[in-house]
Amino acid sequence: MPWDVIKLNDGNVIPKIAFGTWTLGNGQQATDNVDQAIDVGFTHIDTAQSYRNEAEAGVAIHESGLAREDLFITTKYSGLNGLDVETSIQNSLQNLGVKYVDLYLVHHPRLAVPDIPTLWAKMEKIKQDGFAKSIGVSNFEIEDLQVLLASAKIKPAANQVLLAWASAKGAIVVTSSTKKERLEGYLDAGDIKLTPEDVSAIDSAGVAGARCMVVRSTLKRLVVVALVGAAVLGTCGYFGIDVL
Ligand SMILES: NC(=O)c1ccc[n+]([C@@H]2O[C@H](COP(=O)([O-])OP(=O)(O)OC[C@H]3O[C@@H](n4cnc5c(N)ncnc54)[C@H](OP(=O)(O)O)[C@@H]3O)[C@@H](O)[C@H]2O)c1
Protein backbone atom coordinates (compact mmCIF):
# COMPACT_ATOMS: atom_id res chain seq x y z
CA MET A 1 0.00 0.00 0.00
CA PRO A 2 2.82 2.47 -0.74
CA TRP A 3 0.80 5.64 -1.32
CA ASP A 4 3.75 7.60 -0.01
CA VAL A 5 4.05 11.33 0.48
CA ILE A 6 4.72 14.39 -1.64
CA LYS A 7 7.03 17.12 -0.37
CA LEU A 8 5.34 20.53 -0.44
CA ASN A 9 7.22 23.72 -1.31
CA ASP A 10 7.42 24.66 2.40
CA GLY A 11 9.18 21.40 3.29
CA ASN A 12 6.15 19.68 4.84
CA VAL A 13 4.97 16.39 3.40
CA ILE A 14 1.42 15.41 2.41
CA PRO A 15 0.09 11.85 1.95
CA LYS A 16 -0.74 11.26 -1.71
CA ILE A 17 -4.19 9.87 -0.99
CA ALA A 18 -6.91 11.35 1.19
CA PHE A 19 -10.39 10.56 2.41
CA GLY A 20 -12.79 13.45 1.70
CA THR A 21 -15.90 14.28 3.73
CA TRP A 22 -17.74 16.42 1.18
CA THR A 23 -20.63 14.06 0.49
CA LEU A 24 -20.91 12.39 3.90
CA GLY A 25 -23.60 14.61 5.43
CA ASN A 26 -23.89 14.87 9.19
CA GLY A 27 -24.29 12.78 12.29
CA GLN A 28 -23.14 9.31 13.26
CA GLN A 29 -23.08 8.06 9.67
CA ALA A 30 -20.48 10.68 8.70
CA THR A 31 -18.36 9.85 11.76
CA ASP A 32 -18.64 6.13 10.95
CA ASN A 33 -17.44 6.73 7.37
CA VAL A 34 -14.37 8.66 8.54
CA ASP A 35 -13.79 5.96 11.19
CA GLN A 36 -13.92 3.32 8.48
CA ALA A 37 -11.44 5.18 6.27
CA ILE A 38 -8.97 5.55 9.14
CA ASP A 39 -9.51 1.89 10.08
CA VAL A 40 -8.56 0.67 6.62
CA GLY A 41 -5.44 2.84 6.60
CA PHE A 42 -6.19 6.37 5.33
CA THR A 43 -4.12 8.91 7.29
CA HIS A 44 -5.15 12.03 5.36
CA ILE A 45 -8.61 13.51 5.99
CA ASP A 46 -9.83 16.25 3.66
CA THR A 47 -12.71 18.37 4.93
CA ALA A 48 -13.96 21.97 4.68
CA GLN A 49 -15.99 24.52 6.60
CA SER A 50 -18.76 24.28 3.97
CA TYR A 51 -19.01 20.46 4.18
CA ARG A 52 -20.52 21.12 7.65
CA ASN A 53 -19.10 17.91 9.07
CA GLU A 54 -15.74 18.93 10.51
CA ALA A 55 -17.09 18.05 13.97
CA GLU A 56 -18.05 14.54 12.80
CA ALA A 57 -14.55 14.10 11.36
CA GLY A 58 -13.15 15.40 14.66
CA VAL A 59 -14.98 12.72 16.63
CA ALA A 60 -13.62 9.98 14.34
CA ILE A 61 -10.12 11.42 14.57
CA HIS A 62 -10.24 11.27 18.35
CA GLU A 63 -11.86 7.84 18.44
CA SER A 64 -9.07 6.53 16.22
CA GLY A 65 -6.62 6.93 19.10
CA LEU A 66 -3.93 7.93 16.59
CA ALA A 67 -1.34 10.48 17.67
CA ARG A 68 -1.95 13.90 16.10
CA GLU A 69 1.29 13.69 14.11
CA ASP A 70 0.18 10.39 12.56
CA LEU A 71 -2.74 12.09 10.80
CA PHE A 72 -2.73 14.75 8.09
CA ILE A 73 -5.77 17.03 8.31
CA THR A 74 -6.79 19.41 5.54
CA THR A 75 -9.64 21.86 5.91
CA LYS A 76 -10.77 24.91 3.98
CA TYR A 77 -11.97 28.45 4.52
CA SER A 78 -15.32 28.46 2.69
CA GLY A 79 -16.75 31.80 3.93
CA LEU A 80 -19.52 29.90 5.74
CA ASN A 81 -22.11 32.21 7.40
CA GLY A 82 -20.13 35.23 6.20
CA LEU A 83 -17.45 34.62 8.86
CA ASP A 84 -13.99 36.03 8.30
CA VAL A 85 -10.99 33.75 7.92
CA GLU A 86 -9.58 34.48 11.41
CA THR A 87 -12.86 33.36 13.05
CA SER A 88 -13.30 30.47 10.63
CA ILE A 89 -9.95 28.84 11.36
CA GLN A 90 -10.64 28.98 15.11
CA ASN A 91 -14.08 27.39 14.56
CA SER A 92 -12.55 24.67 12.36
CA LEU A 93 -9.88 23.86 14.96
CA GLN A 94 -12.56 23.65 17.63
CA ASN A 95 -14.81 21.46 15.45
CA LEU A 96 -11.94 19.12 14.62
CA GLY A 97 -10.68 19.13 18.21
CA VAL A 98 -7.10 19.91 17.21
CA LYS A 99 -4.62 22.72 17.86
CA TYR A 100 -3.51 22.97 14.23
CA VAL A 101 -4.41 21.67 10.79
CA ASP A 102 -1.75 20.37 8.44
CA LEU A 103 -3.13 22.22 5.43
CA TYR A 104 -5.53 25.17 5.35
CA LEU A 105 -6.94 26.18 1.96
CA VAL A 106 -8.92 29.09 0.58
CA HIS A 107 -11.78 27.06 -0.90
CA HIS A 108 -12.44 29.34 -3.89
CA PRO A 109 -11.02 32.63 -5.26
CA ARG A 110 -14.43 34.30 -4.96
CA LEU A 111 -13.97 34.19 -1.16
CA ALA A 112 -11.05 36.60 -1.47
CA VAL A 113 -12.80 39.70 -0.14
CA PRO A 114 -11.91 42.54 -0.58
CA ASP A 115 -9.15 41.02 -2.73
CA ILE A 116 -6.73 38.11 -3.01
CA PRO A 117 -3.66 39.89 -1.49
CA THR A 118 -5.63 40.93 1.63
CA LEU A 119 -7.02 37.45 2.25
CA TRP A 120 -3.69 35.79 1.53
CA ALA A 121 -1.91 38.03 4.08
CA LYS A 122 -4.39 36.72 6.68
CA MET A 123 -3.65 33.15 5.61
CA GLU A 124 0.08 33.85 6.06
CA LYS A 125 -0.62 35.09 9.61
CA ILE A 126 -2.55 31.86 10.33
CA LYS A 127 0.51 29.85 9.32
CA GLN A 128 2.88 32.12 11.28
CA ASP A 129 0.65 31.72 14.36
CA GLY A 130 0.93 27.93 14.06
CA PHE A 131 -2.75 27.23 13.38
CA ALA A 132 -1.86 25.66 10.00
CA LYS A 133 1.41 23.92 9.10
CA SER A 134 0.86 24.70 5.40
CA ILE A 135 -1.44 27.08 3.57
CA GLY A 136 -2.80 26.86 0.05
CA VAL A 137 -5.68 27.55 -2.28
CA SER A 138 -8.35 25.63 -4.13
CA ASN A 139 -10.03 26.14 -7.51
CA PHE A 140 -7.67 29.04 -8.32
CA GLU A 141 -7.15 29.85 -11.99
CA ILE A 142 -3.76 30.95 -13.35
CA GLU A 143 -4.78 34.65 -13.22
CA ASP A 144 -5.79 34.28 -9.54
CA LEU A 145 -2.43 32.69 -8.75
CA GLN A 146 -0.59 35.48 -10.57
CA VAL A 147 -2.37 38.11 -8.43
CA LEU A 148 -1.61 36.11 -5.28
CA LEU A 149 2.06 35.55 -6.09
CA ALA A 150 2.63 39.24 -6.84
CA SER A 151 2.26 40.11 -3.14
CA ALA A 152 2.73 36.78 -1.32
CA LYS A 153 5.46 36.37 1.29
CA ILE A 154 4.61 32.67 1.52
CA LYS A 155 3.78 30.83 -1.69
CA PRO A 156 0.72 28.54 -1.60
CA ALA A 157 1.76 24.96 -0.85
CA ALA A 158 -1.14 23.51 -2.87
CA ASN A 159 -3.92 24.35 -5.30
CA GLN A 160 -6.60 21.70 -4.80
CA VAL A 161 -8.57 21.10 -7.96
CA LEU A 162 -11.16 18.51 -8.75
CA LEU A 163 -9.29 15.41 -9.87
CA ALA A 164 -10.10 11.87 -10.89
CA TRP A 165 -6.51 11.16 -11.69
CA ALA A 166 -3.66 9.01 -10.44
CA SER A 167 -0.49 9.17 -8.51
CA ALA A 168 1.60 8.49 -11.62
CA LYS A 169 0.73 12.03 -12.67
CA GLY A 170 1.92 13.47 -9.35
CA ALA A 171 -1.64 14.26 -8.31
CA ILE A 172 -3.05 13.84 -4.81
CA VAL A 173 -6.09 11.57 -4.91
CA VAL A 174 -9.07 12.30 -2.68
CA THR A 175 -12.02 9.93 -2.41
CA SER A 176 -15.16 9.98 -0.34
CA SER A 177 -16.40 6.45 -1.05
CA THR A 178 -18.54 5.04 1.74
CA LYS A 179 -17.70 1.42 0.73
CA LYS A 180 -14.99 -0.33 2.73
CA GLU A 181 -13.94 -2.53 -0.20
CA ARG A 182 -13.51 0.52 -2.44
CA LEU A 183 -11.41 2.29 0.20
CA GLU A 184 -9.21 -0.82 0.45
CA GLY A 185 -9.04 -0.91 -3.35
CA TYR A 186 -7.83 2.70 -3.49
CA LEU A 187 -5.04 1.93 -1.01
CA ASP A 188 -4.11 -1.32 -2.79
CA ALA A 189 -3.85 0.62 -6.06
CA GLY A 190 -0.78 2.29 -4.55
CA ASP A 191 1.08 -0.96 -5.27
CA ILE A 192 0.46 -0.73 -9.00
CA LYS A 193 3.54 0.52 -10.81
CA LEU A 194 2.87 2.03 -14.23
CA THR A 195 5.58 2.42 -16.83
CA PRO A 196 5.74 5.70 -18.81
CA GLU A 197 4.27 3.69 -21.75
CA ASP A 198 1.34 2.60 -19.54
CA VAL A 199 0.73 6.19 -18.50
CA SER A 200 0.76 7.46 -22.07
CA ALA A 201 -1.51 4.58 -23.21
CA ILE A 202 -4.00 5.55 -20.47
CA ASP A 203 -3.72 9.23 -21.49
CA SER A 204 -4.52 8.30 -25.11
CA ALA A 205 -7.41 6.08 -24.03
CA GLY A 206 -8.73 9.00 -21.97
CA VAL A 207 -8.58 11.35 -24.95
CA ALA A 208 -10.25 8.74 -27.17
CA GLY A 209 -12.85 8.11 -24.45
CA ALA A 210 -13.60 11.82 -24.22
CA ARG A 211 -14.09 11.96 -28.01
CA CYS A 212 -16.46 8.95 -27.82
CA MET A 213 -18.44 10.69 -25.08
CA VAL A 214 -18.85 13.77 -27.29
CA VAL A 215 -19.94 11.61 -30.25
CA ARG A 216 -22.28 9.59 -28.00
CA SER A 217 -23.87 12.67 -26.46
CA THR A 218 -24.24 14.32 -29.89
CA LEU A 219 -25.91 11.15 -31.20
CA LYS A 220 -28.15 11.07 -28.13
CA ARG A 221 -29.12 14.70 -28.76
CA LEU A 222 -29.86 13.91 -32.43
CA VAL A 223 -32.01 10.95 -31.43
CA VAL A 224 -33.91 13.15 -28.96
CA VAL A 225 -34.34 15.87 -31.62
CA ALA A 226 -35.53 13.24 -34.10
CA LEU A 227 -37.99 11.75 -31.60
CA VAL A 228 -39.30 15.19 -30.60
CA GLY A 229 -39.46 16.13 -34.27
CA ALA A 230 -41.40 12.95 -35.09
CA ALA A 231 -43.75 13.59 -32.19
CA VAL A 232 -44.30 17.21 -33.28
CA LEU A 233 -44.84 16.17 -36.87
CA GLY A 234 -47.19 13.41 -35.77
CA THR A 235 -49.15 15.82 -33.56
CA CYS A 236 -49.23 18.45 -36.31
CA GLY A 237 -50.46 15.81 -38.71
CA TYR A 238 -53.14 14.70 -36.24
CA PHE A 239 -54.39 18.30 -35.83
CA GLY A 240 -54.14 18.95 -39.56
CA ILE A 241 -51.47 21.66 -39.17
CA ASP A 242 -49.10 22.08 -42.09
CA VAL A 243 -45.41 22.23 -41.30
CA LEU A 244 -43.47 24.17 -43.92
N1 LIG B 1 -11.62 21.69 -3.25
C1 LIG B 1 -12.74 21.44 -3.85
O1 LIG B 1 -13.40 22.37 -4.36
C2 LIG B 1 -13.26 20.02 -3.93
C3 LIG B 1 -14.26 19.71 -4.89
C4 LIG B 1 -14.72 18.38 -4.95
C5 LIG B 1 -14.20 17.42 -4.09
N2 LIG B 1 -13.24 17.75 -3.17
C6 LIG B 1 -12.72 16.75 -2.21
O2 LIG B 1 -12.61 15.51 -2.87
C7 LIG B 1 -13.36 14.51 -2.15
C8 LIG B 1 -13.84 13.44 -3.10
O3 LIG B 1 -14.72 13.98 -4.06
P1 LIG B 1 -15.94 13.14 -4.65
O4 LIG B 1 -16.89 12.85 -3.55
O5 LIG B 1 -16.43 13.85 -5.85
O6 LIG B 1 -15.16 11.80 -5.11
P2 LIG B 1 -15.42 10.22 -5.21
O7 LIG B 1 -14.55 9.50 -4.29
O8 LIG B 1 -15.26 9.97 -6.64
O9 LIG B 1 -16.92 9.93 -4.75
C9 LIG B 1 -18.04 10.26 -5.53
C10 LIG B 1 -18.98 9.09 -5.60
O10 LIG B 1 -18.33 8.08 -6.39
C11 LIG B 1 -18.54 6.80 -5.78
N3 LIG B 1 -17.29 6.04 -5.90
C12 LIG B 1 -16.08 6.33 -5.35
N4 LIG B 1 -15.17 5.39 -5.67
C13 LIG B 1 -15.80 4.50 -6.46
C14 LIG B 1 -15.41 3.31 -7.13
N5 LIG B 1 -14.14 2.85 -7.02
N6 LIG B 1 -16.34 2.64 -7.85
C15 LIG B 1 -17.61 3.10 -7.97
N7 LIG B 1 -18.04 4.21 -7.35
C16 LIG B 1 -17.17 4.90 -6.62
C17 LIG B 1 -18.87 7.04 -4.33
O11 LIG B 1 -19.95 6.17 -3.95
P3 LIG B 1 -19.81 5.03 -2.79
O12 LIG B 1 -19.85 5.78 -1.48
O13 LIG B 1 -20.99 4.15 -3.03
O14 LIG B 1 -18.50 4.31 -3.01
C18 LIG B 1 -19.30 8.50 -4.24
O15 LIG B 1 -20.70 8.61 -4.09
C19 LIG B 1 -14.46 15.32 -1.44
O16 LIG B 1 -15.00 14.65 -0.32
C20 LIG B 1 -13.68 16.55 -1.03
O17 LIG B 1 -12.96 16.29 0.14
C21 LIG B 1 -12.76 19.04 -3.09
The ligand as a Gaussian input file, in Angstrom:
#p B3LYP/6-31G(d) Opt

LIG

0 1
 N      -11.624000      21.685000      -3.251000
 C      -12.740000      21.443000      -3.849000
 O      -13.403000      22.370000      -4.356000
 C      -13.258000      20.023000      -3.933000
 C      -14.260000      19.714000      -4.885000
 C      -14.719000      18.383000      -4.954000
 C      -14.198000      17.424000      -4.092000
 N      -13.237000      17.753000      -3.168000
 C      -12.716000      16.745000      -2.205000
 O      -12.609000      15.507000      -2.870000
 C      -13.365000      14.513000      -2.145000
 C      -13.836000      13.437000      -3.101000
 O      -14.717000      13.980000      -4.061000
 P      -15.936000      13.135000      -4.645000
 O      -16.892000      12.851000      -3.551000
 O      -16.427000      13.846000      -5.848000
 O      -15.160000      11.799000      -5.112000
 P      -15.418000      10.220000      -5.208000
 O      -14.554000       9.504000      -4.295000
 O      -15.261000       9.970000      -6.638000
 O      -16.919000       9.926000      -4.745000
 C      -18.043000      10.259000      -5.526000
 C      -18.977000       9.086000      -5.600000
 O      -18.330000       8.082000      -6.385000
 C      -18.539000       6.799000      -5.784000
 N      -17.294000       6.035000      -5.904000
 C      -16.078000       6.333000      -5.346000
 N      -15.169000       5.395000      -5.675000
 C      -15.804000       4.500000      -6.461000
 C      -15.410000       3.310000      -7.126000
 N      -14.141000       2.849000      -7.023000
 N      -16.339000       2.637000      -7.854000
 C      -17.606000       3.098000      -7.969000
 N      -18.044000       4.213000      -7.354000
 C      -17.165000       4.904000      -6.619000
 C      -18.871000       7.035000      -4.327000
 O      -19.954000       6.167000      -3.948000
 P      -19.809000       5.029000      -2.794000
 O      -19.854000       5.778000      -1.483000
 O      -20.990000       4.152000      -3.027000
 O      -18.495000       4.314000      -3.010000
 C      -19.305000       8.502000      -4.236000
 O      -20.701000       8.608000      -4.087000
 C      -14.459000      15.319000      -1.437000
 O      -14.999000      14.650000      -0.319000
 C      -13.678000      16.546000      -1.033000
 O      -12.958000      16.291000       0.143000
 C      -12.762000      19.041000      -3.086000

